[in-house]
């Protein structure tokens, strides 16, 4: 009997390993699909004006919460902040760097976030970019004073990361993703924190990170990690908005890849964010799901079972049943400025699908009296197109580069430096 059981187990394991996923990168092999219209209510009635949109927005938000990202708990936490370090005179006397510890606390748990902030030393209130980093604040700059993250990180023996702890050798390793001196020179501030402070990126059954603050029975629409990361960005906003050298009305939330998915969801749920930037956020971010190009719903749910709510799995290999698609997600940012970027070789994130999302979100912007997205034509490389929604595709791989930052800032200048 035992032997039979073992053989059965072996068979199941082998057959599931046998199913290798082959991504579709051929436009001609995509299914025919129809995108849902963001300006049609669930009951088929048209959205005719701004008041109608308010109701339709609630409807769409509800669908994305229940079917995709999960519902964020309404409970509050206490927030306290301690400035851990502060240094002025950086970058030839032009900038200040601060490290701030933010404690989120309630009866159930305590979560500590470590914020790294750079501000021009002008003393004026500045617009600021807020975004998560992938590997810890110490990887953002070679500056030896920035504390090495003590939070859980993914093991990477090649980089000397074992026992899930980072180390000195990674200092500055991600500096090209954070062109601090360019950002400061253009009059912006920058704040970043390690996303693993908010929720370690592995499937632990939602026991750790910010999920620990709201324990209790989970259901098919309980929040996943992306919603947790998005919520964390709002808690940082709670603190940033009271900082005297930051213009609270000009805080831009941005993110690359999975952190771009989180930035989008944060910008949607928290209207205090004045602008949103999605860099190559792909599936479950800016890219349309129904195109079945690159990463698919089934693939993302199996590789990252903790990112979305359980309901999202209903659409594994059944994208046609989704009543929403990601252009409607982008539309939820309207009328605020939104910038989306893709990279030519990053087919996994479906650049065309990201572009088409911008096109599909545009009617909502126009209904709200904004320009939306100015073209139906896929732009050439490094030719940003900008309305209230901006987009570019650059050559190269999945990454966030100084060129991308230049484009975000050119775009942001148009709204915040008039
Ligand atoms: C994987 C994942 C993507 C994600 C990316 C990242 O490639 O499939 O959905 O955006 O990781 O975060 O780098």
Boltz pocket constraint, residues with backbone or C-beta under 6 A from the ligand:
constraints:
  - pocket:
      binder: B
      contacts: [[A, 256], [A, 257], [A, 258], [A, 259], [A, 280], [A, 281], [A, 282], [A, 283], [A, 295], [A, 300], [A, 303], [A, 348]]
      max_distance: 6.0
